[in-house]
Amino acid sequence: MDNFVYTTQPFRVVFGAGTVSSLGEEVGRLRCARVLTLSTPQQEAGAAEIARRLGPLDAGVLAGAVMHVPSGCVDRAMRAVEETAADCLLAYGGGSTIGLAKALALRTGLPIVAVPTTYAGSEVTPIYGITEDRVKRTGRDPVVLPKVVIYDPALTLGLPAAVSVNSGLNAIAHAAEALYAHDGNPIVGLMAASGIEALARALPLILKDPGDADARAQALYGAWLCGTVLGQASMGLHHKLCHTLGGSFNLPHAETHAVMLPHVLAYNGPSAPSAMARIAKALGADDAALGMHRYAAALGAPLSLRELGMPADGLDHAADLAVKAEYPNPRPLERAALRRLLQRAYDGAPPAAPPRAPRQGTGLPREEILA
């Protein structure tokens, strides 16, 4: 076995049905007195209900989180932090809200309590991202890692099935890249493979019955594992491309991950055969890239950048941005190959065969996935 380093992240997880009732107790552990609750405008009602649970600790609700965390949104939120004299941030929602809380924590050092309602996974990572001048810049800082994460599956029951699917595929992408990360290790690999497997089982059940509480809990568990490895290992080409497409062209975050993942797996496949075998096994497929593409199609996930609003004349710019800075990836970044990858993703074509042919698999047909 190779030598490795594993560093645990200092956050507390409270998992299970009804655990949101412990919110006041968890805030009390942090010795905070004024909690500002954050959400998107769409989740303001739910955020207000959560804030009411805080009683005298409630310092108000700011329903201003926006996708990709624009710097102007952070500036406006900072004013609310100052006006309310908040000493704690409660992030209720998905990646947009948790991203805003992280940007505020980066400026202020305030602790974050996260109550996720999607499967984004960012609540258990020290990674932040802020978009300015159509460029999304990311970084890592332990100050943005939430102190407490409350996973209550009941809070995800209202998440529409289609949104659940895209959010879950986003989480699977975190684990897929962790499996071939240059700084991965056996512990990260176990969590990543288990996270993919849990979500791969849960998402078809949620699609059939969005009210399936057991499936919701399984998906949230998988999202926790996938998010945890996102915070432990370096991300590669997939996340770079998705951040580029999201920040520069304002494409929806989770859907972009869903479209891009099969193509990036095909690109990296020949350089990471062990990781691809584990991904394929977790999906119940013979080939990671083709299996992921067919799995996403069977769940009704978007398959093309075109349908997400990507302009055709932006593909060259996206390819240029993808190779602009060095970052770890199993296969060297080749501008021409990446441009072809982006074209296939734009067209909604299946992932391209890698330079040397993999075992040809059929994946799972839609009727078997949804059985």
DRENVEXVEX-848118 format. One record per residue (C-alpha): x, y, z. Coordinates in Angstrom, 2 decimals. Example, Ala and Ser with C-alpha at 12.3 -4.5 7.8 and 13.67 -1.06 7.14 Angstrom:
% residues 2
<site px="12.30" py="-4.50" pz="7.80"/>
<site px="13.67" py="-1.06" pz="7.14"/>
//
This chain:
% residues 371
<site px="0.00" py="0.00" pz="0.00"/>
<site px="1.25" py="3.50" pz="-0.85"/>
<site px="1.97" py="6.05" pz="1.86"/>
<site px="-0.74" py="8.67" pz="2.32"/>
<site px="-1.88" py="11.57" pz="4.49"/>
<site px="-5.44" py="11.89" pz="5.77"/>
<site px="-6.59" py="15.03" pz="7.58"/>
<site px="-10.00" py="15.08" pz="9.23"/>
<site px="-12.13" py="18.20" pz="8.92"/>
<site px="-13.33" py="19.78" pz="12.21"/>
<site px="-17.10" py="19.92" pz="11.79"/>
<site px="-19.99" py="18.34" pz="13.67"/>
<site px="-22.68" py="16.37" pz="11.82"/>
<site px="-26.17" py="15.78" pz="13.21"/>
<site px="-27.98" py="13.32" pz="10.93"/>
<site px="-31.51" py="11.92" pz="10.96"/>
<site px="-35.22" py="12.59" pz="10.70"/>
<site px="-36.32" py="15.38" pz="13.02"/>
<site px="-32.80" py="16.56" pz="13.83"/>
<site px="-33.65" py="20.13" pz="12.86"/>
<site px="-35.32" py="20.32" pz="16.26"/>
<site px="-31.83" py="20.40" pz="17.79"/>
<site px="-30.96" py="23.65" pz="16.01"/>
<site px="-31.17" py="25.85" pz="19.10"/>
<site px="-29.05" py="23.42" pz="21.09"/>
<site px="-26.40" py="23.32" pz="18.38"/>
<site px="-26.23" py="27.11" pz="18.17"/>
<site px="-25.91" py="27.15" pz="21.95"/>
<site px="-22.84" py="24.92" pz="21.70"/>
<site px="-21.22" py="27.68" pz="19.65"/>
<site px="-22.08" py="30.29" pz="22.32"/>
<site px="-23.75" py="32.52" pz="19.74"/>
<site px="-26.56" py="34.97" pz="20.51"/>
<site px="-27.60" py="36.55" pz="17.19"/>
<site px="-28.15" py="34.23" pz="14.23"/>
<site px="-28.73" py="35.63" pz="10.73"/>
<site px="-30.52" py="33.04" pz="8.56"/>
<site px="-29.63" py="32.99" pz="4.86"/>
<site px="-31.58" py="31.53" pz="1.93"/>
<site px="-32.49" py="32.10" pz="-1.69"/>
<site px="-35.66" py="34.10" pz="-2.43"/>
<site px="-37.38" py="30.83" pz="-3.40"/>
<site px="-36.76" py="29.33" pz="0.04"/>
<site px="-37.58" py="32.36" pz="2.14"/>
<site px="-40.68" py="30.79" pz="3.70"/>
<site px="-38.76" py="27.72" pz="4.83"/>
<site px="-35.94" py="29.87" pz="6.13"/>
<site px="-38.38" py="31.97" pz="8.15"/>
<site px="-39.82" py="28.81" pz="9.70"/>
<site px="-36.33" py="27.62" pz="10.63"/>
<site px="-35.46" py="31.02" pz="12.07"/>
<site px="-38.55" py="30.92" pz="14.30"/>
<site px="-37.12" py="27.80" pz="15.92"/>
<site px="-34.27" py="29.93" pz="17.22"/>
<site px="-36.52" py="32.06" pz="19.40"/>
<site px="-34.55" py="34.94" pz="20.97"/>
<site px="-31.44" py="33.94" pz="19.00"/>
<site px="-33.13" py="34.91" pz="15.71"/>
<site px="-31.54" py="38.03" pz="14.21"/>
<site px="-33.54" py="37.95" pz="10.99"/>
<site px="-33.71" py="36.33" pz="7.56"/>
<site px="-31.81" py="37.44" pz="4.47"/>
<site px="-33.31" py="35.72" pz="1.41"/>
<site px="-30.79" py="37.07" pz="-1.09"/>
<site px="-28.54" py="34.15" pz="-2.04"/>
<site px="-27.87" py="33.90" pz="-5.79"/>
<site px="-26.34" py="31.17" pz="-7.92"/>
<site px="-22.53" py="31.33" pz="-8.30"/>
<site px="-22.22" py="33.87" pz="-5.43"/>
<site px="-21.78" py="37.18" pz="-7.29"/>
<site px="-19.55" py="39.63" pz="-5.43"/>
<site px="-22.33" py="42.24" pz="-5.41"/>
<site px="-24.59" py="39.79" pz="-3.59"/>
<site px="-21.87" py="39.31" pz="-0.95"/>
<site px="-21.56" py="43.08" pz="-0.52"/>
<site px="-25.29" py="43.43" pz="0.09"/>
<site px="-25.27" py="40.54" pz="2.55"/>
<site px="-22.37" py="42.11" pz="4.43"/>
<site px="-24.51" py="45.14" pz="5.12"/>
<site px="-27.18" py="42.89" pz="6.63"/>
<site px="-24.58" py="41.21" pz="8.84"/>
<site px="-23.45" py="44.59" pz="10.12"/>
<site px="-26.97" py="45.96" pz="10.61"/>
<site px="-28.13" py="42.92" pz="12.59"/>
<site px="-24.88" py="42.58" pz="14.57"/>
<site px="-25.01" py="38.86" pz="13.77"/>
<site px="-22.48" py="36.58" pz="15.44"/>
<site px="-23.53" py="33.41" pz="13.57"/>
<site px="-24.70" py="32.54" pz="10.06"/>
<site px="-27.38" py="29.90" pz="9.47"/>
<site px="-27.37" py="28.65" pz="5.86"/>
<site px="-30.70" py="27.06" pz="4.94"/>
<site px="-30.82" py="25.59" pz="1.44"/>
<site px="-28.40" py="24.39" pz="-1.20"/>
<site px="-25.10" py="25.37" pz="-2.72"/>
<site px="-26.03" py="28.99" pz="-3.48"/>
<site px="-26.97" py="29.76" pz="0.12"/>
<site px="-24.08" py="27.85" pz="1.64"/>
<site px="-21.76" py="29.57" pz="-0.83"/>
<site px="-23.00" py="32.97" pz="0.31"/>
<site px="-22.48" py="32.01" pz="3.96"/>
<site px="-18.93" py="30.94" pz="3.14"/>
<site px="-18.17" py="34.21" pz="1.38"/>
<site px="-19.41" py="36.10" pz="4.45"/>
<site px="-17.40" py="33.88" pz="6.79"/>
<site px="-14.32" py="34.54" pz="4.68"/>
<site px="-14.73" py="38.28" pz="5.32"/>
<site px="-15.90" py="38.15" pz="8.92"/>
<site px="-14.75" py="34.89" pz="10.47"/>
<site px="-18.31" py="34.22" pz="11.71"/>
<site px="-19.25" py="30.57" pz="12.35"/>
<site px="-21.69" py="28.83" pz="10.02"/>
<site px="-24.44" py="26.38" pz="10.90"/>
<site px="-25.60" py="24.63" pz="7.72"/>
<site px="-29.03" py="23.06" pz="7.21"/>
<site px="-28.84" py="21.64" pz="3.66"/>
<site px="-32.00" py="20.95" pz="1.69"/>
<site px="-30.29" py="19.64" pz="-1.46"/>
<site px="-27.48" py="17.19" pz="-2.20"/>
<site px="-24.84" py="19.78" pz="-3.15"/>
<site px="-22.35" py="18.68" pz="-0.47"/>
<site px="-20.61" py="22.05" pz="-0.11"/>
<site px="-21.68" py="22.23" pz="3.53"/>
<site px="-18.82" py="19.88" pz="4.51"/>
<site px="-15.99" py="21.48" pz="2.54"/>
<site px="-13.57" py="24.37" pz="3.16"/>
<site px="-14.01" py="25.39" pz="-0.49"/>
<site px="-15.54" py="28.72" pz="-1.46"/>
<site px="-16.30" py="30.39" pz="-4.77"/>
<site px="-17.13" py="34.00" pz="-5.66"/>
<site px="-17.97" py="35.31" pz="-9.13"/>
<site px="-16.75" py="38.71" pz="-10.26"/>
<site px="-16.60" py="40.09" pz="-13.81"/>
<site px="-18.00" py="36.79" pz="-15.12"/>
<site px="-15.12" py="34.80" pz="-13.66"/>
<site px="-15.71" py="32.40" pz="-10.76"/>
<site px="-12.71" py="32.23" pz="-8.47"/>
<site px="-12.46" py="29.43" pz="-5.95"/>
<site px="-10.24" py="28.80" pz="-2.97"/>
<site px="-9.86" py="26.84" pz="0.25"/>
<site px="-9.85" py="28.28" pz="3.74"/>
<site px="-10.74" py="26.49" pz="6.98"/>
<site px="-12.64" py="29.56" pz="8.20"/>
<site px="-15.48" py="28.89" pz="5.70"/>
<site px="-16.07" py="25.31" pz="6.83"/>
<site px="-19.39" py="25.17" pz="8.72"/>
<site px="-19.05" py="24.32" pz="12.40"/>
<site px="-22.25" py="22.25" pz="12.44"/>
<site px="-24.23" py="20.53" pz="9.70"/>
<site px="-27.77" py="19.35" pz="10.43"/>
<site px="-28.92" py="16.73" pz="7.93"/>
<site px="-32.66" py="16.25" pz="8.32"/>
<site px="-34.03" py="14.16" pz="5.42"/>
<site px="-37.53" py="15.51" pz="6.08"/>
<site px="-36.37" py="18.92" pz="4.85"/>
<site px="-35.60" py="17.44" pz="1.42"/>
<site px="-39.04" py="15.90" pz="0.86"/>
<site px="-40.23" py="19.04" pz="-0.92"/>
<site px="-37.29" py="19.09" pz="-3.31"/>
<site px="-38.75" py="18.37" pz="-6.77"/>
<site px="-37.67" py="15.06" pz="-8.25"/>
<site px="-35.92" py="16.67" pz="-11.23"/>
<site px="-33.98" py="19.04" pz="-8.97"/>
<site px="-33.10" py="16.10" pz="-6.73"/>
<site px="-31.67" py="14.20" pz="-9.70"/>
<site px="-29.47" py="17.08" pz="-10.87"/>
<site px="-28.33" py="17.85" pz="-7.34"/>
<site px="-27.47" py="14.19" pz="-6.80"/>
<site px="-25.48" py="13.99" pz="-10.04"/>
<site px="-23.60" py="17.08" pz="-8.90"/>
<site px="-22.67" py="15.22" pz="-5.71"/>
<site px="-21.61" py="12.13" pz="-7.66"/>
<site px="-19.21" py="14.34" pz="-9.64"/>
<site px="-17.42" py="15.29" pz="-6.42"/>
<site px="-16.78" py="11.66" pz="-5.58"/>
<site px="-15.80" py="10.72" pz="-9.13"/>
<site px="-13.02" py="13.29" pz="-9.20"/>
<site px="-11.87" py="12.35" pz="-5.71"/>
<site px="-11.30" py="8.78" pz="-6.91"/>
<site px="-8.61" py="9.92" pz="-9.36"/>
<site px="-7.24" py="12.88" pz="-7.38"/>
<site px="-3.46" py="12.99" pz="-7.05"/>
<site px="-3.79" py="13.52" pz="-3.29"/>
<site px="-6.48" py="10.90" pz="-2.68"/>
<site px="-6.05" py="8.04" pz="-0.24"/>
<site px="-7.79" py="4.78" pz="0.70"/>
<site px="-10.18" py="6.46" pz="3.15"/>
<site px="-11.26" py="9.06" pz="0.61"/>
<site px="-11.65" py="6.29" pz="-1.97"/>
<site px="-13.94" py="4.26" pz="0.27"/>
<site px="-16.14" py="7.27" pz="1.03"/>
<site px="-16.25" py="8.30" pz="-2.63"/>
<site px="-17.28" py="4.89" pz="-3.91"/>
<site px="-19.86" py="4.49" pz="-1.14"/>
<site px="-21.27" py="7.95" pz="-1.85"/>
<site px="-21.72" py="7.21" pz="-5.55"/>
<site px="-23.34" py="3.87" pz="-4.78"/>
<site px="-25.76" py="5.39" pz="-2.25"/>
<site px="-26.89" py="8.11" pz="-4.63"/>
<site px="-27.06" py="5.75" pz="-7.60"/>
<site px="-29.54" py="3.63" pz="-5.65"/>
<site px="-31.52" py="6.51" pz="-4.17"/>
<site px="-32.12" py="8.82" pz="-7.14"/>
<site px="-34.27" py="6.41" pz="-9.19"/>
<site px="-36.40" py="5.75" pz="-6.10"/>
<site px="-36.86" py="9.49" pz="-5.52"/>
<site px="-37.81" py="9.94" pz="-9.17"/>
<site px="-40.52" py="7.28" pz="-8.78"/>
<site px="-41.73" py="8.59" pz="-5.42"/>
<site px="-40.42" py="11.99" pz="-4.23"/>
<site px="-41.98" py="11.28" pz="-0.84"/>
<site px="-39.89" py="8.15" pz="-0.22"/>
<site px="-38.35" py="9.07" pz="3.15"/>
<site px="-35.87" py="6.19" pz="3.15"/>
<site px="-34.60" py="7.10" pz="-0.31"/>
<site px="-34.28" py="10.74" pz="0.76"/>
<site px="-32.19" py="9.72" pz="3.77"/>
<site px="-30.01" py="7.48" pz="1.58"/>
<site px="-29.44" py="10.32" pz="-0.90"/>
<site px="-28.56" py="12.75" pz="1.86"/>
<site px="-26.12" py="10.24" pz="3.32"/>
<site px="-24.52" py="9.82" pz="-0.11"/>
<site px="-24.33" py="13.59" pz="-0.54"/>
<site px="-22.57" py="13.89" pz="2.82"/>
<site px="-19.95" py="11.33" pz="1.75"/>
<site px="-19.47" py="12.94" pz="-1.67"/>
<site px="-19.20" py="16.41" pz="-0.17"/>
<site px="-16.71" py="15.20" pz="2.42"/>
<site px="-14.33" py="13.86" pz="-0.21"/>
<site px="-14.71" py="17.09" pz="-2.17"/>
<site px="-13.21" py="18.83" pz="0.85"/>
<site px="-10.45" py="16.23" pz="1.27"/>
<site px="-9.04" py="15.84" pz="-2.26"/>
<site px="-8.10" py="18.12" pz="-5.12"/>
<site px="-10.62" py="18.47" pz="-7.90"/>
<site px="-9.60" py="18.31" pz="-11.56"/>
<site px="-10.90" py="19.02" pz="-15.04"/>
<site px="-14.58" py="18.40" pz="-14.33"/>
<site px="-14.89" py="21.02" pz="-11.62"/>
<site px="-12.70" py="23.45" pz="-13.53"/>
<site px="-14.95" py="23.19" pz="-16.57"/>
<site px="-18.14" py="23.50" pz="-14.55"/>
<site px="-16.90" py="26.56" pz="-12.68"/>
<site px="-15.82" py="28.11" pz="-15.99"/>
<site px="-19.17" py="27.43" pz="-17.66"/>
<site px="-21.17" py="28.53" pz="-14.64"/>
<site px="-19.25" py="31.67" pz="-13.80"/>
<site px="-18.63" py="32.89" pz="-17.35"/>
<site px="-21.97" py="31.94" pz="-18.94"/>
<site px="-24.26" py="31.82" pz="-15.88"/>
<site px="-25.29" py="28.23" pz="-16.53"/>
<site px="-27.17" py="26.44" pz="-13.75"/>
<site px="-24.68" py="24.78" pz="-11.42"/>
<site px="-26.07" py="21.29" pz="-10.79"/>
<site px="-27.35" py="20.81" pz="-14.34"/>
<site px="-23.94" py="21.75" pz="-15.75"/>
<site px="-22.34" py="19.07" pz="-13.60"/>
<site px="-24.89" py="16.55" pz="-14.85"/>
<site px="-24.14" py="17.33" pz="-18.50"/>
<site px="-20.35" py="17.48" pz="-18.23"/>
<site px="-19.52" py="14.50" pz="-16.00"/>
<site px="-19.80" py="11.66" pz="-18.59"/>
<site px="-17.61" py="13.60" pz="-21.04"/>
<site px="-14.90" py="14.33" pz="-18.49"/>
<site px="-14.90" py="10.70" pz="-17.37"/>
<site px="-14.33" py="9.67" pz="-21.00"/>
<site px="-11.50" py="12.20" pz="-21.32"/>
<site px="-9.74" py="11.06" pz="-18.14"/>
<site px="-10.60" py="7.37" pz="-18.42"/>
<site px="-7.41" py="6.05" pz="-20.04"/>
<site px="-5.29" py="7.84" pz="-17.43"/>
<site px="-7.30" py="6.65" pz="-14.41"/>
<site px="-8.47" py="3.07" pz="-15.13"/>
<site px="-8.74" py="2.05" pz="-11.46"/>
<site px="-10.97" py="5.02" pz="-10.63"/>
<site px="-13.15" py="4.35" pz="-13.68"/>
<site px="-13.60" py="0.73" pz="-12.63"/>
<site px="-14.78" py="1.81" pz="-9.17"/>
<site px="-17.18" py="4.37" pz="-10.63"/>
<site px="-18.60" py="1.82" pz="-13.05"/>
<site px="-19.05" py="-0.71" pz="-10.25"/>
<site px="-20.83" py="1.82" pz="-8.04"/>
<site px="-23.20" py="2.59" pz="-10.93"/>
<site px="-23.76" py="-1.05" pz="-11.79"/>
<site px="-22.37" py="-0.42" pz="-15.29"/>
<site px="-19.54" py="-1.85" pz="-17.40"/>
<site px="-18.05" py="1.51" pz="-18.37"/>
<site px="-17.91" py="4.66" pz="-16.22"/>
<site px="-18.46" py="7.30" pz="-18.91"/>
<site px="-21.09" py="5.47" pz="-20.95"/>
<site px="-22.75" py="4.18" pz="-17.79"/>
<site px="-22.98" py="7.67" pz="-16.33"/>
<site px="-24.39" py="9.08" pz="-19.56"/>
<site px="-27.06" py="6.39" pz="-19.78"/>
<site px="-27.86" py="6.63" pz="-16.09"/>
<site px="-28.39" py="10.41" pz="-16.38"/>
<site px="-30.51" py="9.94" pz="-19.50"/>
<site px="-32.68" py="7.35" pz="-17.77"/>
<site px="-33.31" py="9.79" pz="-14.92"/>
<site px="-34.32" py="12.55" pz="-17.33"/>
<site px="-31.33" py="14.76" pz="-16.51"/>
<site px="-30.23" py="17.35" pz="-19.10"/>
<site px="-27.70" py="15.98" pz="-21.58"/>
<site px="-26.61" py="19.07" pz="-23.52"/>
<site px="-25.14" py="22.46" pz="-22.76"/>
<site px="-27.37" py="23.89" pz="-25.48"/>
<site px="-30.51" py="23.18" pz="-23.46"/>
<site px="-28.93" py="24.93" pz="-20.46"/>
<site px="-28.52" py="28.15" pz="-22.43"/>
<site px="-24.85" py="27.87" pz="-23.40"/>
<site px="-24.10" py="30.04" pz="-26.46"/>
<site px="-22.43" py="28.14" pz="-29.29"/>
<site px="-19.98" py="30.98" pz="-29.84"/>
<site px="-18.76" py="30.64" pz="-26.27"/>
<site px="-17.27" py="27.15" pz="-26.65"/>
<site px="-13.90" py="28.40" pz="-27.87"/>
<site px="-13.66" py="30.84" pz="-24.98"/>
<site px="-14.55" py="28.08" pz="-22.51"/>
<site px="-11.80" py="25.87" pz="-23.93"/>
<site px="-9.31" py="28.71" pz="-23.63"/>
<site px="-10.26" py="29.31" pz="-20.01"/>
<site px="-10.03" py="25.59" pz="-19.20"/>
<site px="-6.32" py="25.48" pz="-20.10"/>
<site px="-5.44" py="28.94" pz="-18.86"/>
<site px="-4.19" py="27.85" pz="-15.42"/>
<site px="-2.43" py="24.72" pz="-14.25"/>
<site px="-4.37" py="22.36" pz="-11.99"/>
<site px="-4.10" py="18.65" pz="-11.18"/>
<site px="-5.75" py="16.23" pz="-13.57"/>
<site px="-4.93" py="12.63" pz="-14.50"/>
<site px="-4.64" py="13.42" pz="-18.22"/>
<site px="-2.75" py="16.47" pz="-19.48"/>
<site px="-4.97" py="19.29" pz="-20.66"/>
<site px="-5.10" py="19.38" pz="-24.46"/>
<site px="-6.91" py="22.38" pz="-25.84"/>
<site px="-8.06" py="20.73" pz="-29.08"/>
<site px="-9.36" py="17.64" pz="-27.25"/>
<site px="-11.16" py="19.82" pz="-24.70"/>
<site px="-12.77" py="21.81" pz="-27.48"/>
<site px="-14.10" py="18.58" pz="-28.98"/>
<site px="-15.31" py="17.50" pz="-25.53"/>
<site px="-17.21" py="20.76" pz="-25.13"/>
<site px="-18.77" py="20.38" pz="-28.57"/>
<site px="-20.09" py="16.91" pz="-27.75"/>
<site px="-21.45" py="18.21" pz="-24.45"/>
<site px="-23.06" py="21.13" pz="-26.27"/>
<site px="-24.69" py="18.81" pz="-28.81"/>
<site px="-25.82" py="16.27" pz="-26.21"/>
<site px="-23.88" py="13.48" pz="-27.92"/>
<site px="-22.70" py="10.44" pz="-25.95"/>
<site px="-19.18" py="10.73" pz="-24.51"/>
<site px="-16.43" py="10.12" pz="-27.03"/>
<site px="-14.48" py="6.87" pz="-27.03"/>
<site px="-11.07" py="7.41" pz="-25.38"/>
<site px="-7.80" py="7.08" pz="-27.31"/>
<site px="-7.64" py="3.37" pz="-26.45"/>
<site px="-10.97" py="1.59" pz="-26.41"/>
<site px="-12.43" py="0.63" pz="-23.01"/>
<site px="-14.58" py="-2.42" pz="-22.43"/>
<site px="-17.86" py="-1.68" pz="-24.10"/>
<site px="-20.75" py="-1.76" pz="-21.62"/>
<site px="-24.40" py="-1.17" pz="-21.90"/>
<site px="-24.97" py="0.38" pz="-18.50"/>
<site px="-28.50" py="0.04" pz="-17.15"/>
<site px="-31.56" py="0.49" pz="-19.40"/>
<site px="-34.14" py="2.97" pz="-18.21"/>
<site px="-36.67" py="0.29" pz="-17.33"/>
<site px="-34.09" py="-1.49" pz="-15.11"/>
<site px="-32.93" py="1.71" pz="-13.40"/>
<site px="-36.48" py="2.69" pz="-12.58"/>
<site px="-37.62" py="-0.81" pz="-11.61"/>
//
